[in-house]
């Protein structure tokens, strides 16, 4: 029936939502992770950059380098531009 208007009521929030309990449980989880990271530094997943270096695979393409083909000509694998315009010089 095209002339019929349907009114949709918004859902009534529960008491837990009114008291922000889902937000507080998320903040409690964040605080728990923070405290565990502060008091157990040997398990920390971070790398102390100047002293420790991360091992990257040979397939890592974050740094531009020029590769050579079997015949000795240059092949740019990072940006596929010619060797004169490549950022690796």
C-alpha positions as CSV (number, residue, x, y, z in Angstrom):
1,X,0.0,0.0,0.0
2,X,1.8,3.1,-1.2
3,X,0.0,5.6,1.1
4,X,0.8,3.9,4.3
5,X,3.5,5.5,6.5
6,X,5.5,3.3,8.8
7,X,7.1,5.0,11.9
8,X,10.2,3.3,13.1
9,X,11.0,3.8,16.8
10,X,14.7,3.9,17.9
11,X,15.7,1.1,20.3
12,X,15.5,1.9,24.0
13,X,19.0,1.8,25.5
14,X,19.5,-0.7,28.3
15,X,20.8,0.2,31.7
16,X,24.3,-1.0,30.9
17,X,24.4,1.2,27.8
18,X,23.1,4.1,29.8
19,X,25.9,3.7,32.4
20,X,28.6,3.4,29.7
21,X,29.6,-0.2,30.8
22,X,30.8,-1.3,27.3
23,X,33.1,1.8,27.2
24,X,34.4,1.1,30.7
25,X,35.1,-2.5,29.9
26,X,37.1,-1.4,26.8
27,X,39.1,1.1,28.9
28,X,39.8,-1.7,31.5
29,X,41.2,-3.9,28.8
30,X,43.4,-1.0,27.5
31,X,44.6,-0.4,31.1
32,X,45.4,-4.1,31.6
33,X,47.5,-4.2,28.4
34,X,49.3,-1.0,29.4
35,X,50.2,-2.3,32.8
36,X,51.4,-5.7,31.5
37,X,53.6,-3.9,28.9
38,X,55.1,-1.6,31.5
39,X,56.0,-4.2,34.1
40,X,57.1,-7.0,31.7
41,X,59.6,-5.3,29.3
42,X,61.3,-8.5,28.2
43,X,58.1,-9.7,26.5
44,X,57.5,-6.4,24.8
45,X,57.1,-6.8,21.0
46,X,58.9,-3.5,20.2
47,X,62.4,-3.2,18.8
48,X,64.9,-0.9,20.3
49,X,65.9,0.7,16.9
50,X,69.5,1.9,17.2
51,X,70.6,-1.2,19.1
52,X,68.5,-3.8,17.4
53,X,67.8,-4.2,13.7
54,X,64.8,-6.0,12.2
55,X,65.5,-8.8,9.7
56,X,63.7,-8.2,6.5
57,X,63.1,-10.8,3.8
58,X,64.7,-10.5,0.3
59,X,61.3,-9.8,-1.1
60,X,60.8,-6.6,0.9
61,X,60.2,-3.7,-1.5
62,X,60.4,-0.8,0.9
63,X,63.7,0.4,-0.4
64,X,64.4,1.2,-4.0
65,X,67.2,-0.8,-5.5
66,X,68.2,-1.5,-9.1
67,X,68.4,-5.2,-10.1
68,X,70.2,-6.5,-13.1
69,X,69.0,-9.0,-15.7
70,X,70.9,-12.0,-16.9
71,X,72.5,-10.0,-19.8
72,X,73.7,-7.3,-17.4
73,X,71.1,-4.6,-18.2
74,X,69.4,-2.8,-15.4
75,X,65.9,-3.7,-14.3
76,X,64.0,-1.5,-11.9
77,X,61.7,-3.6,-9.7
78,X,60.5,-0.9,-7.4
79,X,58.7,1.6,-9.5
80,X,59.0,0.3,-13.0
81,X,60.4,3.6,-14.3
82,X,63.5,3.8,-16.5
83,X,66.9,3.6,-14.7
84,X,67.6,7.3,-15.2
85,X,64.4,8.4,-13.4
86,X,64.6,5.7,-10.6
87,X,64.9,7.2,-7.1
88,X,67.8,4.8,-6.4
89,X,70.0,6.7,-9.0
